[in-house]
Amino acid sequence: MSDCHGCGAASVMEPSGRKAQAIAAGMRVAVIGPPNSGKTTLFNRITGLRQKVANFPGVTVEQHTGVAVLPGGTEVSIIDLPGVYSLNPRSEDEQIAHDVLTGQRGDTPKPQAVLLVLDSTNLARHLMLAAPVLGLGVPTLVILNMADDLRRRGGNLDLTALSAQLGAPVALVSARQGEGLGQIYEFLAGAMPKPAPLMQLPVIQDVPKCREWAGRVGSQAHYRAPAPPVWTRRLDSIFLHKVFGPLIFLAVVIAVFQTIFGIADPAKDAVDWLIDVSGSWVASVLPDSAFKSLLLDGVWKGVGSVVAFLPQVLILFLFIGILEDSGYLARAALIADRTMARVGLQGKAFIPLLSAYACAVPAIMATRTIENKRDRMATILVAPFMTCSARLPVYTLVITAFLPNRPILGFVLSTRAAAMLGLYVLGFVVAVATARILKSSVLKSGRTPFLLEMPSYRWPTLQSLGLRLLDRSKIFLWRAGTVILLVTVVLWVMAHVPAHNGHMPEIGQSLAGKLGHTIEPVIKPLGFDWKIGIGLITSLAARETIIATLGAIYGMDGDDKAGIQHALQHDLTIGGAVALLIFFAFAMQCISTIAVVRRETGGWKWPILQFTYMGTLAYVGAFVANHLLAG
């Protein structure tokens, strides 16, 4: 018998009889585990949902619910909780996990059972979470994940002895390979035998004593930790080197953007061709009417001009997925911590700021992993400066229109890739400068130590990368089919009223044109005309809608050689083009982001200040760029 002296105790209830029947009757089961334990991978396996999976701590920041279908057709509701090391809430994600498991979250009833996922290759550390979870008295299956890594690296343990020590059933699985899932379904069906509790478990989190307790449990289960991967040690000696580490990271980033222009351009041309061919076919079968004009000039050309940039977005996410799943980005966070410490942020802020390169909305929610509230608030306020994927189509459109693609460093770096990289660096630099201002004034606080568990390097799986790209495609096309579709329809209507003698007005005399002319005096110092002004207004819904807007205004799609890019060359000077890029780099043009900032900060004060600050910075930056280049 093992115990942890000085802590409270509670026995673990056995899932038998009526309790077991409740688990199998479609009730709620929570999945919890430390960060980077493979918890969400397992959740996806047993539910079929395609949640984001990454070999990087802090990815899951909210509860997600799916349904596991047991043999025989019984359905069980599965709740995926944030990855935590403790049930003693210090951050927002730990608070979510604690409240759900204890039944204190109003929108989520208390689960009837728990799947506790631990990394079998790091059991001594991860077992510390077992004590408070088992101490809740809820039927629990302890799942030791990454069985394939444990075997390959020479690790071992006695599952029967560990089960007896914990007083709970234990399953050894590999979520990535789908190994051992049958034991999980047996537990969910209430059929897995469970040993009687032979020990007392700590309820109060006393870290030193519970660490000692976890070590004793592992020892009595004859746990032999696997040998550290040889390649992990060798690669870390390079990737975490004080000099070579940052240089390698910079080389990786350059390679990503060079590939976006080197590979994605032909793919974009193929998508353009499909849009043009399909649009021509639709035009040939429909009679002339207002509906045909709406469908082709509004929807097809507007939405199609945005969809054409899907290959660039997917290539960006493919690289991010490879870096995340391989374990490399955890090292990048450690390298970034040295820089972020100088501006008052901790290394944990790197995780949400990295997520912001995909989208600021999940990035802002990912700040829940940051315990210090002032650090969290500063990270929320600077996250929208990171170049999200919605900016990528706009950047690509303008850069391609005004900058010839010439080599700078041979095949390593071209002018267009350098310009794109410069915009990403610009957003990061302004974010860092803003963080420095905030942390030295209104959000000043002490330095918080940065603790990050380094995962082993792993080969990304084709399934994981494929599902990631499929999800990103759905999100991108959903935005194109909802927000951008709505904007193009509204814009088409505004471009067709008021009609004169039954004829469509010139675009400049339409309601849309009059709106653009109204704001033109304000934006003219930036080098923008009324057409760009309409695009700036519609881009408040989503940044990439400016492409659909310009496509609708010019009556062209992305495939037309005398299309949007040539029209922009006619309407913008080089100063105006650079000003447009800088405006989009700084402005907060995303209603969804504004809404999530309001939710996470608990009011309108911070989002209003954030929108005003970013808008002012965008205007001033665009004004300076236009006048410097005009001179």
C-alpha positions as CSV (number, residue, x, y, z in Angstrom):
1,M,0.0,0.0,0.0
2,S,1.2,3.5,-0.9
3,D,0.1,6.8,0.5
4,C,0.9,10.4,0.5
5,H,1.2,11.7,4.1
6,G,-0.2,15.1,4.9
7,C,-2.8,15.1,2.2
8,G,-6.6,14.5,2.3
9,A,-7.8,11.2,1.0
10,A,-10.7,9.7,-0.9
11,S,-11.4,6.2,-2.2
12,V,-12.2,5.5,-5.8
13,M,-15.7,4.2,-6.6
14,E,-15.9,1.1,-8.6
15,P,-17.8,1.3,-12.0
16,S,-20.0,-1.7,-11.4
17,G,-23.8,-2.3,-11.2
18,R,-25.8,0.8,-11.8
19,K,-22.7,3.1,-12.2
20,A,-21.4,0.9,-15.1
21,Q,-24.8,0.9,-16.7
22,A,-24.8,4.7,-16.6
23,I,-21.5,4.8,-18.5
24,A,-22.9,2.6,-21.3
25,A,-26.2,4.4,-21.6
26,G,-24.9,7.4,-23.6
27,M,-23.8,9.5,-20.7
28,R,-20.9,12.0,-20.4
29,V,-17.3,10.9,-20.2
30,A,-14.4,13.5,-19.9
31,V,-11.0,13.1,-21.4
32,I,-8.2,14.8,-19.5
33,G,-4.5,14.6,-19.4
34,P,-1.3,16.7,-19.3
35,P,-0.3,18.8,-22.3
36,N,1.4,16.8,-25.1
37,S,0.1,13.4,-23.8
38,G,-1.8,12.7,-27.0
39,K,-5.1,13.3,-25.4
40,T,-6.7,15.0,-28.4
41,T,-5.3,12.4,-30.7
42,L,-7.1,9.8,-28.7
43,F,-10.3,11.9,-28.6
44,N,-10.2,12.1,-32.4
45,R,-9.7,8.3,-32.7
46,I,-12.6,7.3,-30.5
47,T,-15.1,10.0,-31.7
48,G,-14.1,10.4,-35.4
49,L,-14.0,14.2,-34.9
50,R,-11.2,16.1,-36.6
51,Q,-9.9,18.4,-33.8
52,K,-6.6,20.0,-34.2
53,V,-3.8,17.7,-33.1
54,A,-0.2,18.8,-32.6
55,N,3.0,17.6,-30.9
56,F,3.0,20.9,-29.0
57,P,1.7,21.8,-25.5
58,G,-1.3,24.2,-25.2
59,V,-3.2,23.4,-28.4
60,T,-6.5,22.4,-26.8
61,V,-7.8,25.4,-24.8
62,E,-11.5,24.7,-24.7
63,Q,-13.7,21.7,-24.1
64,H,-14.8,19.9,-27.3
65,T,-17.6,17.3,-27.4
66,G,-17.9,14.3,-29.6
67,V,-19.7,11.0,-29.6
68,A,-18.1,7.6,-29.4
69,V,-20.1,4.7,-30.9
70,L,-19.6,1.5,-29.0
71,P,-20.0,-2.0,-30.5
72,G,-23.7,-2.6,-30.6
73,G,-24.5,1.0,-31.5
74,T,-24.5,2.6,-28.0
75,E,-23.4,6.2,-28.0
76,V,-21.3,7.9,-25.3
77,S,-20.7,11.7,-25.2
78,I,-17.0,12.4,-24.9
79,I,-15.8,15.8,-23.6
80,D,-12.2,16.8,-24.6
81,L,-10.8,19.0,-21.8
82,P,-7.8,21.3,-22.0
83,G,-4.4,19.7,-21.2
84,V,-3.4,20.4,-17.6
85,Y,-0.8,19.4,-15.1
86,S,-3.0,20.1,-12.1
87,L,-6.6,20.5,-10.9
88,N,-5.6,23.4,-8.7
89,P,-6.7,26.2,-11.1
90,R,-4.1,28.9,-11.8
91,S,-5.0,29.6,-15.4
92,E,-8.2,29.7,-17.5
93,D,-7.7,26.3,-19.1
94,E,-7.1,24.7,-15.7
95,Q,-10.2,26.4,-14.4
96,I,-12.3,24.9,-17.3
97,A,-11.0,21.4,-16.6
98,H,-11.6,21.7,-12.8
99,D,-15.1,23.1,-13.2
100,V,-16.2,20.4,-15.6
101,L,-14.9,17.5,-13.6
102,T,-16.4,18.9,-10.3
103,G,-19.7,19.8,-11.9
104,Q,-19.3,23.5,-11.3
105,R,-19.7,24.6,-15.0
106,G,-23.3,25.6,-15.6
107,D,-23.3,24.7,-19.3
108,T,-21.8,21.2,-18.8
109,P,-23.2,18.6,-16.4
110,K,-20.7,16.6,-14.4
111,P,-19.3,13.6,-16.3
112,Q,-20.1,10.1,-15.1
113,A,-16.6,8.8,-16.0
114,V,-13.1,10.0,-16.9
115,L,-10.5,8.9,-19.4
116,L,-7.2,10.0,-17.9
117,V,-4.5,10.1,-20.6
118,L,-0.9,10.0,-19.5
119,D,2.3,9.7,-21.6
120,S,3.8,6.3,-20.8
121,T,7.3,7.5,-21.8
122,N,7.1,10.3,-19.1
123,L,5.1,8.5,-16.4
124,A,7.0,9.8,-13.4
125,R,5.8,13.4,-14.2
126,H,2.4,12.6,-15.6
127,L,1.3,10.4,-12.7
128,M,1.1,13.5,-10.5
129,L,-2.2,14.3,-12.3
130,A,-3.6,10.9,-11.4
131,A,-3.9,11.6,-7.7
132,P,-6.4,14.5,-7.9
133,V,-8.3,13.0,-10.8
134,L,-8.8,9.6,-9.0
135,G,-9.5,11.4,-5.8
136,L,-12.7,12.9,-7.3
137,G,-14.3,9.5,-6.8
138,V,-15.5,9.3,-10.5
139,P,-15.0,6.0,-12.4
140,T,-11.7,6.4,-14.2
141,L,-9.7,4.6,-16.8
142,V,-6.0,5.4,-16.7
143,I,-4.8,5.4,-20.3
144,L,-1.0,5.1,-20.8
145,N,-0.5,6.5,-24.3
146,M,2.4,6.2,-26.7
147,A,2.9,2.5,-26.2
148,D,4.8,2.3,-29.5
149,D,7.4,4.8,-28.2
150,L,7.7,3.0,-24.9
151,R,8.5,-0.4,-26.5
152,R,10.8,1.0,-29.2
153,R,12.9,2.9,-26.6
154,G,13.2,0.0,-24.2
155,G,10.8,1.1,-21.5
156,N,8.6,-1.3,-19.5
157,L,6.1,-1.5,-16.6
158,D,3.8,-3.9,-14.9
159,L,0.2,-2.9,-15.8
160,T,-1.4,-5.2,-13.3
161,A,0.8,-3.8,-10.5
162,L,0.1,-0.2,-11.5
163,S,-3.6,-0.9,-11.7
164,A,-3.5,-2.3,-8.1
165,Q,-1.5,0.7,-6.9
166,L,-4.0,3.1,-8.4
167,G,-7.1,1.2,-7.6
168,A,-8.3,1.9,-11.2
169,P,-8.1,0.0,-14.5
170,V,-5.1,0.8,-16.7
171,A,-4.8,0.5,-20.5
172,L,-1.7,0.7,-22.6
173,V,-2.5,2.2,-26.0
174,S,-1.0,4.1,-29.0
175,A,-3.5,6.7,-30.1
176,R,-1.5,7.5,-33.2
177,Q,-1.4,3.8,-34.3
178,G,-4.9,2.9,-33.1
179,E,-3.5,0.3,-30.7
180,G,-5.4,-0.9,-27.6
181,L,-8.6,1.1,-28.3
182,G,-10.7,-2.0,-27.5
183,Q,-9.9,-1.7,-23.8
184,I,-11.3,1.9,-23.9
185,Y,-14.5,0.7,-25.5
186,E,-14.8,-2.0,-22.9
187,F,-14.5,0.5,-20.1
188,L,-17.1,2.8,-21.7
189,A,-19.4,-0.1,-22.0
190,G,-19.0,-0.9,-18.3
191,A,-17.4,-4.3,-19.1
192,M,-13.8,-3.7,-18.0
193,P,-13.0,-5.3,-14.6
194,K,-11.6,-2.9,-12.0
195,P,-9.5,-3.8,-9.0
196,A,-10.7,-2.9,-5.5
197,P,-8.9,0.3,-4.2
198,L,-5.9,-0.7,-2.2
199,M,-4.6,2.7,-1.4
200,Q,-5.4,6.3,-0.3
201,L,-5.0,9.1,-2.8
202,P,-4.1,12.7,-2.2
203,V,-6.7,15.3,-2.8
204,I,-4.9,18.4,-1.9
205,Q,-2.1,19.4,-4.3
206,D,1.1,19.3,-2.4
207,V,3.5,19.2,-5.3
208,P,6.7,17.9,-3.5
209,K,4.7,15.1,-1.6
210,C,2.7,14.2,-4.7
211,R,5.9,14.0,-6.8
212,E,7.3,11.6,-4.2
213,W,4.0,9.7,-4.3
214,A,4.1,9.4,-8.0
215,G,7.6,8.1,-7.9
216,R,6.7,5.4,-5.4
217,V,3.7,4.3,-7.5
218,G,5.9,4.0,-10.6
219,S,8.6,2.2,-8.7
220,Q,6.2,-0.4,-7.2
221,A,4.7,-0.9,-10.7
222,H,8.3,-1.8,-11.9
223,Y,8.3,1.2,-14.3
224,R,11.5,1.5,-16.3
225,A,11.6,4.8,-18.1
226,P,12.6,4.5,-21.8
227,A,16.0,5.7,-22.9
228,P,15.9,9.3,-24.3
229,P,15.8,9.2,-28.0
230,V,19.2,9.5,-29.5
231,W,18.1,11.7,-32.3
232,T,16.3,14.0,-29.9
233,R,19.5,14.7,-28.0
234,R,21.5,15.2,-31.2
235,L,18.9,17.4,-32.9
236,D,18.4,19.5,-29.7
237,S,22.2,20.2,-29.6
238,I,21.7,21.9,-33.0
239,F,18.2,23.4,-32.9
240,L,18.6,24.8,-29.3
241,H,22.1,26.1,-29.9
242,K,22.3,29.8,-29.0
243,V,23.7,30.8,-32.4
244,F,22.7,28.0,-34.8
245,G,19.2,27.6,-33.3
246,P,17.8,31.1,-34.3
247,L,19.6,30.9,-37.7
248,I,18.0,27.6,-38.5
249,F,14.6,28.9,-37.5
250,L,15.1,31.9,-39.8
251,A,16.1,29.6,-42.6
252,V,13.0,27.5,-42.1
253,V,10.8,30.6,-42.2
254,I,12.4,31.8,-45.5
255,A,12.0,28.3,-47.0
256,V,8.2,28.4,-46.2
257,F,7.6,31.7,-48.0
258,Q,9.8,30.9,-50.9
259,T,7.8,27.7,-51.3
260,I,4.5,29.6,-51.2
261,F,5.4,31.5,-54.3
262,G,7.4,28.7,-55.9
263,I,4.8,25.9,-55.7
264,A,1.5,27.6,-54.9
265,D,1.5,29.9,-58.0
266,P,1.0,27.0,-60.5
267,A,-1.6,25.5,-58.2
268,K,-3.4,28.9,-58.1
269,D,-3.3,29.1,-61.8
270,A,-5.0,25.7,-62.0
271,V,-7.8,26.8,-59.6
272,D,-8.2,30.0,-61.6
273,W,-8.6,27.9,-64.8
274,L,-11.3,25.8,-63.1
275,I,-13.2,28.9,-61.9
276,D,-13.0,30.4,-65.4
277,V,-14.1,27.3,-67.2
278,S,-17.0,26.6,-64.8
279,G,-18.1,30.3,-65.0
280,S,-18.1,30.2,-68.8
281,W,-20.2,27.0,-68.7
282,V,-22.7,28.6,-66.3
283,A,-22.8,31.7,-68.5
284,S,-23.6,29.6,-71.6
285,V,-26.6,27.8,-70.0
286,L,-28.3,30.7,-68.3
287,P,-30.4,33.3,-70.1
288,D,-29.6,37.0,-69.7
289,S,-31.2,38.2,-66.5
290,A,-30.5,40.0,-63.3
291,F,-30.0,36.6,-61.6
292,K,-27.3,35.7,-64.2
293,S,-25.5,39.0,-63.5
294,L,-25.7,38.4,-59.8
295,L,-24.5,34.8,-60.1
296,L,-21.6,35.5,-62.4
297,D,-20.5,39.1,-61.8
298,G,-21.2,39.0,-58.1
299,V,-20.9,35.5,-56.6
300,W,-18.8,33.7,-59.2
301,K,-16.2,36.3,-59.8
302,G,-16.2,37.7,-56.3
303,V,-16.0,34.4,-54.3
304,G,-13.9,32.8,-57.0
305,S,-11.2,35.4,-56.8
306,V,-10.8,34.5,-53.1
307,V,-11.0,30.7,-53.5
308,A,-8.1,30.9,-56.0
309,F,-5.8,31.7,-53.1
310,L,-6.6,28.4,-51.3
311,P,-3.4,26.7,-52.4
312,Q,-1.2,29.4,-50.8
313,V,-3.1,29.0,-47.5
314,L,-2.9,25.2,-47.5
315,I,0.8,25.2,-48.2
316,L,1.4,27.6,-45.3
317,F,-0.6,25.3,-43.0
318,L,1.1,22.2,-44.3
319,F,4.5,23.6,-43.2
320,I,3.1,24.7,-39.8
321,G,1.6,21.2,-39.4
322,I,4.9,19.5,-40.1
323,L,6.7,21.8,-37.7
324,E,4.1,21.3,-35.0
325,D,3.7,17.6,-35.3
326,S,7.4,16.9,-35.4
327,G,8.0,18.7,-32.1
328,Y,10.2,21.4,-33.6
329,L,8.0,24.3,-32.6
330,A,8.3,23.5,-28.9
331,R,12.0,24.2,-29.4
332,A,11.1,27.4,-31.3
333,A,9.1,28.5,-28.2
334,L,12.2,28.0,-26.0
335,I,14.3,30.1,-28.4
336,A,11.6,32.8,-28.6
337,D,11.4,33.0,-24.8
338,R,14.8,34.7,-24.7
339,T,13.5,37.5,-27.0
340,M,10.1,37.7,-25.4
341,A,11.6,38.1,-21.9
342,R,13.1,41.4,-23.1
343,V,9.6,42.9,-23.9
344,G,8.1,41.6,-20.7
345,L,6.2,38.6,-22.0
346,Q,6.9,35.0,-21.0
347,G,7.6,32.1,-23.3
348,K,4.0,30.8,-22.9
349,A,2.8,33.8,-25.0
350,F,4.7,32.2,-28.0
351,I,2.0,29.5,-28.2
352,P,-1.0,31.8,-28.8
353,L,1.1,34.2,-30.9
354,L,2.1,31.3,-33.1
355,S,-1.5,30.3,-33.4
356,A,-2.3,33.8,-34.5
357,Y,-0.5,33.1,-37.8
358,A,-3.4,30.8,-38.5
359,C,-6.2,32.9,-37.0
360,A,-6.4,35.4,-34.1
361,V,-9.6,33.9,-32.7
362,P,-8.2,30.6,-31.5
363,A,-5.0,32.4,-30.6
364,I,-6.7,34.7,-28.2
365,M,-8.5,31.7,-26.6
366,A,-5.1,30.0,-26.3
367,T,-4.0,32.7,-23.9
368,R,-5.9,30.9,-21.3
369,T,-2.8,28.8,-20.6
370,I,-1.1,32.0,-19.3
371,E,-1.4,32.2,-15.5
372,N,-0.4,35.9,-15.1
373,K,-3.5,37.9,-16.0
374,R,-1.5,41.0,-17.1
375,D,0.7,38.8,-19.3
376,R,-2.5,37.2,-20.7
377,M,-4.1,40.6,-21.4
378,A,-0.9,41.9,-23.2
379,T,-0.8,38.8,-25.4
380,I,-4.5,39.2,-26.3
381,L,-3.9,42.8,-27.3
382,V,-0.9,42.1,-29.6
383,A,-2.1,38.8,-31.1
384,P,-4.0,40.4,-34.0
385,F,-0.7,42.0,-35.2
386,M,0.6,38.5,-36.2
387,T,0.0,37.9,-39.9
388,C,-3.1,35.6,-40.0
389,S,-3.9,33.5,-43.0
390,A,-6.7,36.0,-44.0
391,R,-4.0,38.5,-44.9
392,L,-2.1,36.1,-47.1
393,P,-4.4,36.4,-50.2
394,V,-4.3,40.2,-49.9
395,Y,-0.5,40.2,-49.6
396,T,-0.1,37.8,-52.5
397,L,-2.4,39.8,-54.8
398,V,-0.7,43.1,-54.2
399,I,2.9,41.8,-54.2
400,T,2.4,39.9,-57.4
401,A,0.8,42.9,-59.1
402,F,3.6,45.4,-58.3
403,L,6.8,43.3,-57.7
404,P,8.5,41.3,-60.4
405,N,9.7,37.9,-59.2
406,R,13.4,38.1,-59.4
407,P,16.0,36.1,-57.5
408,I,17.8,37.7,-54.6
409,L,19.8,34.8,-53.2
410,G,19.5,32.5,-56.2
411,F,16.8,29.9,-55.8
412,V,16.9,30.4,-52.0
413,L,15.0,33.7,-51.9
414,S,13.1,35.8,-54.5
415,T,11.9,39.4,-54.3
416,R,8.3,38.4,-53.8
417,A,9.1,35.9,-51.0
418,A,11.3,38.6,-49.4
419,A,8.5,41.1,-49.5
420,M,6.1,38.6,-48.0
421,L,8.6,37.7,-45.3
422,G,9.1,41.4,-44.6
423,L,5.4,41.9,-43.9
424,Y,5.4,39.0,-41.5
425,V,8.4,40.4,-39.7
426,L,6.8,43.8,-39.7
427,G,3.7,42.5,-37.9
428,F,5.9,40.6,-35.4
429,V,8.1,43.7,-34.7
430,V,5.1,45.9,-34.1
431,A,3.5,43.3,-31.8
432,V,6.7,43.1,-29.8
433,A,7.0,46.9,-29.6
434,T,3.4,47.2,-28.5
435,A,3.9,44.5,-25.9
436,R,6.9,46.4,-24.6
437,I,4.8,49.5,-24.2
438,L,2.0,47.7,-22.4
439,K,4.2,45.7,-20.1
440,S,6.2,48.8,-19.1
441,S,3.0,50.9,-18.4
442,V,-0.6,49.8,-17.8
443,L,0.1,46.1,-17.7
444,K,3.3,46.1,-15.8
445,S,4.0,42.9,-13.8
446,G,6.9,40.7,-12.6
447,R,8.7,38.1,-14.7
448,T,7.0,34.7,-14.7
449,P,9.2,31.6,-15.1
450,F,8.7,29.7,-18.4
451,L,8.3,26.0,-18.0
452,L,7.8,23.9,-21.1
453,E,7.9,20.1,-21.6
454,M,10.1,19.2,-24.6
455,P,8.4,16.4,-26.6
456,S,10.4,13.8,-28.5
457,Y,10.8,14.4,-32.2
458,R,8.3,12.4,-34.2
459,W,7.6,11.9,-37.9
460,P,4.3,13.7,-38.7
461,T,1.7,11.2,-40.0
462,L,0.0,11.7,-43.4
463,Q,-3.4,11.2,-41.7
464,S,-2.8,14.0,-39.2
465,L,-1.5,16.4,-41.9
466,G,-4.3,15.4,-44.3
467,L,-7.0,16.0,-41.7
468,R,-5.4,19.3,-40.8
469,L,-5.5,20.5,-44.4
470,L,-9.0,19.2,-44.9
471,D,-10.2,21.2,-41.8
472,R,-8.4,24.3,-43.0
473,S,-10.0,23.9,-46.5
474,K,-13.4,23.6,-44.9
475,I,-12.8,26.7,-42.8
476,F,-11.5,28.7,-45.7
477,L,-14.3,27.6,-48.0
478,W,-16.9,28.2,-45.3
479,R,-15.8,31.8,-45.0
480,A,-15.9,32.1,-48.8
481,G,-19.4,30.6,-48.9
482,T,-20.8,32.6,-46.0
483,V,-19.2,35.9,-45.1
484,I,-17.6,36.6,-48.5
485,L,-20.7,35.4,-50.3
486,L,-22.9,37.7,-48.3
487,V,-20.6,40.7,-48.9
488,T,-20.5,40.1,-52.6
489,V,-24.3,39.8,-52.9
490,V,-24.8,43.0,-50.9
491,L,-22.2,44.7,-52.9
492,W,-23.8,43.6,-56.2
493,V,-27.1,45.0,-55.0
494,M,-25.5,48.3,-54.0
495,A,-23.8,48.4,-57.4
496,H,-27.1,48.1,-59.2
497,V,-29.1,50.8,-57.4
498,P,-30.5,53.3,-58.1
499,A,-31.4,52.1,-61.6
500,H,-32.2,54.7,-64.3
501,N,-34.9,53.9,-66.8
502,G,-34.4,50.2,-66.1
503,H,-30.7,50.3,-66.8
504,M,-27.9,49.5,-64.3
505,P,-26.0,52.7,-63.2
506,E,-22.3,53.1,-63.7
507,I,-20.5,51.8,-60.7
508,G,-19.3,55.2,-59.7
509,Q,-22.9,56.5,-59.7
510,S,-24.3,53.5,-57.8
511,L,-25.0,53.4,-54.0
512,A,-21.7,51.5,-53.6
513,G,-19.9,54.1,-55.6
514,K,-21.4,57.0,-53.7
515,L,-20.3,55.3,-50.4
516,G,-16.8,55.0,-51.8
517,H,-16.7,58.6,-52.9
518,T,-18.0,59.7,-49.5
519,I,-14.9,58.3,-47.7
520,E,-12.4,59.0,-50.5
521,P,-11.3,62.4,-49.0
522,V,-10.3,60.5,-45.8
523,I,-8.3,57.8,-47.5
524,K,-6.9,59.8,-50.5
525,P,-3.8,60.9,-48.4
526,L,-3.0,57.2,-48.2
527,G,-3.0,56.8,-52.0
528,F,-6.3,55.1,-52.1
529,D,-9.3,55.9,-54.4
530,W,-13.0,55.3,-53.8
531,K,-12.8,51.7,-55.1
532,I,-10.2,50.8,-52.5
533,G,-12.4,52.6,-50.0
534,I,-15.3,50.2,-50.7
535,G,-12.9,47.3,-50.2
536,L,-11.7,48.7,-46.9
537,I,-15.3,48.9,-45.6
538,T,-16.2,45.4,-46.7
539,S,-13.0,44.0,-45.3
540,L,-14.1,44.8,-41.8
541,A,-16.2,41.6,-42.0
542,A,-13.1,39.6,-43.0
543,R,-9.9,40.9,-44.5
544,E,-9.9,38.7,-47.6
545,T,-13.3,40.1,-48.7
546,I,-11.5,43.1,-50.3
547,I,-10.4,40.7,-53.1
548,A,-14.0,39.7,-53.8
549,T,-15.1,43.3,-53.5
550,L,-12.5,44.5,-56.1
551,G,-13.3,41.6,-58.3
552,A,-17.0,42.6,-58.2
553,I,-16.2,46.3,-58.8
554,Y,-13.8,45.7,-61.7
555,G,-16.1,43.0,-63.1
556,M,-13.1,40.6,-63.3
557,D,-12.0,37.3,-61.8
558,G,-8.5,36.3,-60.7
559,D,-7.9,34.4,-64.0
560,D,-8.3,37.5,-66.2
561,K,-4.9,38.7,-67.4
562,A,-6.3,42.2,-67.5
563,G,-8.0,41.5,-64.2
564,I,-7.7,42.7,-60.6
565,Q,-3.9,43.0,-60.5
566,H,-3.8,45.1,-63.7
567,A,-6.6,47.2,-62.5
568,L,-4.7,47.8,-59.2
569,Q,-1.6,48.8,-61.2
570,H,-3.8,51.4,-62.9
571,D,-5.5,52.7,-59.8
572,L,-2.5,52.6,-57.3
573,T,0.9,54.0,-57.4
574,I,3.8,52.0,-55.9
575,G,3.4,54.2,-52.8
576,G,-0.3,53.4,-52.6
577,A,0.4,49.7,-53.0
578,V,2.9,49.7,-50.1
579,A,0.5,51.8,-48.1
580,L,-2.3,49.2,-48.7
581,L,0.0,46.4,-47.5
582,I,0.9,48.3,-44.4
583,F,-2.7,49.2,-43.7
584,F,-3.7,45.5,-43.8
585,A,-0.6,44.5,-41.7
586,F,-1.8,46.8,-38.8
587,A,-5.6,47.3,-39.0
588,M,-7.9,45.1,-37.0
589,Q,-10.3,44.1,-39.8
590,C,-12.1,41.1,-38.4
591,I,-15.4,41.2,-36.6
592,S,-14.9,37.7,-35.2
593,T,-11.6,38.8,-33.5
594,I,-13.3,41.8,-31.9
595,A,-16.1,39.6,-30.6
596,V,-13.7,37.1,-29.0
597,V,-11.6,39.9,-27.4
598,R,-14.8,41.3,-25.9
599,R,-15.7,37.8,-24.5
600,E,-12.2,37.0,-23.1
601,T,-11.7,40.5,-21.5
602,G,-15.2,40.7,-20.1
603,G,-16.3,44.0,-21.7
604,W,-16.0,46.5,-24.6
605,K,-13.2,48.6,-23.0
606,W,-10.2,46.6,-24.3
607,P,-11.5,45.7,-27.8
608,I,-12.5,49.4,-28.4
609,L,-9.0,50.6,-27.4
610,Q,-7.4,47.8,-29.4
611,F,-9.4,48.6,-32.6
612,T,-8.7,52.3,-32.2
613,Y,-5.0,51.8,-31.6
614,M,-4.5,49.4,-34.5
615,G,-6.6,51.5,-36.8
616,T,-4.6,54.6,-36.0
617,L,-1.3,52.8,-36.4
618,A,-2.6,51.5,-39.8
619,Y,-3.6,54.9,-41.0
620,V,-0.4,56.6,-39.9
621,G,1.8,53.8,-41.3
622,A,0.0,53.9,-44.6
623,F,0.2,57.7,-44.8
624,V,4.0,57.7,-44.2
625,A,4.6,54.9,-46.7
626,N,2.6,56.6,-49.4
627,H,4.3,60.0,-49.0
628,L,7.8,58.6,-48.6
629,L,7.6,56.5,-51.8
630,A,5.7,59.2,-53.6
631,G,8.6,61.6,-53.0
